[in-house]
C-alpha cells in the first residue's frame, strides 16, 4: 500500500490525537505527540510496504489497532 501525502498526514493527525488522549490531554505535549505519531506512521507504512499488505487489508485492520499505540508508549 502506498499512502498519499494527504492520507499520511491524516493518519499522523489521528495517531497524535490518540497519543494525546492516552496521556490525558495534559498541556505541553502536542509537539511530542505529533513527532511520535510521525515516527509511528512512517514505520508502519514502511512495514506495510515491505510485507506487501494491500489497502483493503490495511483498512480492515483499522488504524488504531495497527498502530498499537498503547503498547508503544
C-alpha positions in Angstrom: 0.0 0.0 0.0 1.3 3.4 -0.9 -0.3 6.3 1.1 -0.7 9.7 -0.5 0.7 12.7 1.4 -2.8 13.6 2.4 -3.5 10.1 3.7 -0.2 10.1 5.6 -1.0 13.5 7.2 -4.5 12.3 8.2 -3.0 9.2 9.8 -0.5 11.2 11.7 -3.2 13.6 13.0 -5.3 10.6 14.2 -2.4 8.9 15.8 -1.3 12.2 17.5 -4.9 12.5 18.9 -4.8 9.0 20.3 -1.4 9.7 21.9 -2.8 12.9 23.5 -5.8 11.0 24.7 -3.6 8.3 26.2 -1.7 10.9 28.2 -4.9 12.6 29.4 -4.7 15.6 27.1 -2.3 17.4 29.5 -0.9 20.6 28.3 2.5 20.9 26.6 2.7 17.6 24.8 1.2 18.3 21.4 4.5 18.7 19.6 5.9 15.5 21.1 2.6 13.7 20.2 2.9 14.8 16.6 6.6 13.8 16.3 6.0 10.4 17.9 2.9 9.9 15.6 5.0 10.7 12.5 7.6 8.2 13.5 5.0 5.5 14.2 3.1 6.1 11.0 6.3 6.1 8.9 7.4 2.8 10.5 4.0 1.3 10.0 3.8 2.4 6.3 7.3 1.0 5.7 6.4 -2.3 7.3 3.2 -2.5 5.3 5.1 -1.8 2.1 7.7 -4.5 2.9 5.1 -7.1 3.7 3.0 -6.4 0.6 -0.1 -5.6 2.6 -2.9 -4.3 0.4 -5.0 -1.2 1.1 -8.0 -3.4 1.8 -6.1 -5.5 4.3 -4.8 -2.3 6.0 -8.3 -0.7 6.2 -9.7 -3.9 7.7 -7.1 -3.9 10.4 -8.0 -0.4 11.4 -5.6 2.4 12.1 -6.0 2.4 15.8 -5.2 -1.3 16.1 -2.5 -1.3 13.6 -0.5 1.4 15.4 -0.6 -0.5 18.7 -0.4 2.9 20.4 -0.9 1.7 23.9 1.9 -0.9 23.6 4.5 1.6 22.3 4.2 4.3 24.9 
